[in-house]
């Protein structure tokens, strides 16, 4: 959505996108490196997650503590994430410190120590994270829902699977790094109160000598639409529902987004109104459009006490299906208003912009402009949204529930 | 940035930090009422009231309230803590008049009986949702263990029993007693015109009832209890511990924030290097929470059940060393840099400034600019940290555990 983004591809293939912003004192970056969990070796799901942790345990001339102290001293609010496709490294601080932070990340990405003597600690840490997720039914549900609703390996749990952790070794994590962490297909988005010329020079200096690697290939498998119940002695039954939609790169993406917005946008949207406000069936209910490069799903969630769980599932599915019967003009207008105001508010956050330009580049290979997105939002009509819904009906649901008792899925209407 | 303030004839305080460079504006009403202001028989009423606010008044139905906010494209919600209930909306500047009208409408809802019964179901579901989150359960339990005879120890949401037994009449009485101008501040941050704000506030809030409730802010007695919630099927053990820390208006509260970062930040701190980096624990954090008249050091440990005893010893060895030797100037400087950059980042968005504006006014009765906050953080010395530790040493006075262990 930028008018001013500067795009530069280094000779080694690293794409740098810089968006200078007015009236801000901070700057942020978002690094996407194509080494996410989709590339985990077969039977070693969790490799990318361990690599992400180990990469911060010393790099270049700095050991683990020195590296962290250097980043802390720069005031960097940092985060590492493991995505399906990418490892993410992001950070934000006052703008004049950003160039130095980027230099440090040059070492983290090119020359991490990946210390073998810290491998066990890293794997133990991941095991504990997975244990904690296992204890939280809502978190576990979303992991299982993604696993079932996307074709393999796109639904692979990004943080790994407990039973596969013992198969991962320090060597296999090192291999993952050497085969996948590379400048070609990596994306660096930088936004904030920065001088683009200075950022460009710093990035050339820090990343220019990073050696490209061959692309890696993997096969996308098939997806079965499943209905699964996981027993858990929880207070609530947690319900996850998924169905197909179109991805971010698709020309109908904003129409798909509006179709979900009618269901679950603001508090006047259908699921909130019908399931929560009119029936009091739950506190948390939502549906979001989740997009991977070539696949997208609507992921819906509701949590409810077990005796009302069947009714919650039935009403939620009914509302999802009922959108195809018609949409009020006001429902669409409210979606459009929310989209337009969040477009503007995003311009106030360096972190949001750095993330958005990196994501745009990954999905589209270009950066969308504010006018372009606003134009697409304004062009939506009730007819085009309904047309989309009829062309991509909500059906073939994947339904995962976690709780004391399984639920019945009403298959007659499918 | 320009700061403005005024007080309406009925005593409502209105404050604004206006910034012509902002692209949006955030408005909020901070009501000085929360679970600590409740008696046991209405436990959970402040939070329940926050939900009922969205059910509308004589002019707007529940559907109208949500529909109108959504028509504005507003980012709006409300929250309830032990001490403050807040209602807020971030909007584009041209929508400020409608957003202010709707926000003020939230404060005096009709509290219709049938809405009350329907929303009670939603609250019971919310209690159920948190019940499935072990860290939330641990927090509720440790507050109870630490403040066993004080309302700060009660659950913000109340219990299933207290909420089920609550009547609409009791809620109406609580609302009449607490939703008075002396308990409120209306705050605006971002792009706006002060003259317009004054006119709008006068029009929508001029008839709010006057008055202020008294809150006992004398330091509560500290319990020192241990509570264990046994969940045999769980894999991870969660332990929380509390000890006394500075109250919200204490001059050393910024030093306490810095100490939390130095000792217990989740990505690099004394506890991180001692427990998380070596793989002994998934989480080992120290946080500082401040309240009216009291404060707490909150320790959180998440690890396998068999490692709890050893990890608690590690944590307390760290605390003993910090209490004895203080912190180094290098550690302090790193923490100052981190907090300063987080203040800068948060303050760039009107929504981020709104929270600081409101809470400074509720707790301190004063306006503090971003520059003042930055200067205060940068001005803290190693000696200040020593003074803090002498008065409020790191400790574990009260404990709660949730997980497979039957006892600690």
Interface residues (C-beta under 8 A of the other chain):
Chain A: X22 X23 X24 X25 X26 X57 X64 X65 X68 X69 X72 X73 X74 X75 X76 X77 X78 X92 X93 X94 X97 X118 X120 X121 X122 X123 X124 X125 X128 X129 X131 X132 X134 X135 X136 X137 X138 X232 X233 X234 X235 X236 X238 X265 X266 X267 X268 X269 X272 X273 X276 X277 X278 X279 X280 X281 X282 X283 X284 X303 X304 X305 X330 X333 X334 X337 X338 X339 X340 X341 X342 X344 X345 X347 X348 X349 X350 X351
Chain B: X21 X22 X23 X24 X54 X62 X63 X66 X67 X69 X70 X71 X72 X73 X74 X75 X90 X91 X92 X118 X119 X120 X121 X122 X123 X124 X125 X126 X128 X129 X131 X132 X133 X134 X231 X233 X234 X235 X236 X267 X268 X273 X276 X277 X278 X279 X281 X282 X302 X303 X304 X330 X333 X334 X335 X337 X338 X340 X341 X342 X344 X345 X348 X349 X350 X403
